[in-house]
Amino acid sequence: MSTREQIILAINPGTRYLGFAIIKQGKLIDWGVSVIEERTLEERLIKAKVTVSKYFSRYLPGVLVLKALHPALQSSLQKRQDDEFAQWAHARGCQIIRYSLRQVKAVLLPRGHTNKQQLAEHIIHQYPELLHAYRKEQDALNPYHTRMFEAVAFAMVADNSVPSISTFPPGRNGAIVTTEQ
């Protein structure tokens, strides 16, 4: 596996916040939340594309992990973001993987029903450098860092190359795992 293939960029897109995580050979090297403050849908889409292109330029990932969007719950902006990110990554020879949050939780926390706080606590055990963001999240009225923690979880699952995740049947949320070359 080349160095490029070992760099994973995970994106958790949203209409106002875009969570991201970069994992290289099991090590979390960058993470965060980008705020999308633009007013129109077109401006938001452009801002999201520019943001993701910066991550691509800086890290040259070989794998892009996207949150699988629920068909009934996704906005038109999220669908367009997903399509744009996938096309952009595909044109650069990047493998594209989609996981639903439900599937990621099942891999990382297989004991049954879990919430986002339990997922974040599990992630902190692996990456204690995220403790500060977790504490800020607990004190916040608006769950700002949740998208980042989910992006880290997506990257962790992709980094571990869990073969059984691709055998999950479509869940109640309708999301399925897809991988593209």
Secondary structure, DSSP 8 states (H G I E B T S, - for coil): --TGGGEEEEEE--SSEEEEEEEETTEEEEEEEEE---SSHHHHHHHHHHHHHHHHHHH--SEEEEE---TTT--HHHHHHHHHHHHHHHHTT-EEEEE-HHHHHHHH-TTS---HHHHHHHHHHH-GGGHHHHHHHHH-SS--THHHHHHHHHHHHHHHT-GGGGG----TT----EEE-
